[in-house]
Amino acid sequence: MRKHNIYQALTLWFVILIFIQTGSDPSSGLLMRGAGMVAIALAYVIPGFVVVDLLSAYTNERATM
């Protein structure tokens, strides 16, 4: 990932967390529940991708030294 992709992913992550905090009304309907489930899954997955990408970039940089 390039640096701007990481920033976009982290911005999306913050938007997802805000959605989870504000859209937690249990009577909001099936569509909002589905969107909430996707948001919760992405809230766990996106930081993992960012960390893996940063670690791989670090190890690739160290290998070329």
SVG drawing of the C-alpha trace seen along z (x, -y; Angstrom):
<svg xmlns="http://www.w3.org/2000/svg" viewBox="-38 -10 60 19">
<polyline fill="none" stroke="black" stroke-width="0.4" points="0.0,0.0 1.1,-3.5 1.0,-6.0 -2.2,-7.7 -3.9,-4.3 -3.0,-3.8 -4.5,-7.2 -7.7,-6.4 -8.0,-3.1 -7.5,-4.7 -10.1,-7.4 -12.5,-4.7 -11.8,-3.0 -12.7,-6.1 -15.9,-6.6 -16.9,-3.0 -16.3,-3.4 -18.4,-6.6 -21.2,-4.8 -21.1,-1.9 -21.3,-4.4 -24.2,-6.5 -26.1,-3.8 -26.7,-1.4 -30.5,-1.7 -31.9,1.9 -35.1,0.9 -33.4,-0.6 -34.3,2.3 -32.6,5.1 -30.6,2.9 -29.0,1.0 -28.2,4.1 -26.5,5.6 -24.5,2.4 -23.6,2.5 -22.3,6.1 -20.2,5.1 -18.9,2.1 -17.9,4.2 -16.1,6.7 -14.3,3.9 -13.4,2.2 -11.4,5.4 -10.0,6.1 -8.7,2.7 -6.2,2.2 -4.9,5.7 -4.3,4.9 -2.5,1.6 -0.3,3.3 0.6,6.2 1.3,3.7 3.6,1.6 5.5,4.6 6.0,6.0 7.2,2.6 9.6,2.5 11.0,5.9 11.4,5.3 13.3,2.1 15.5,3.9 16.2,6.7 17.4,4.2 20.0,2.6"/>
</svg>
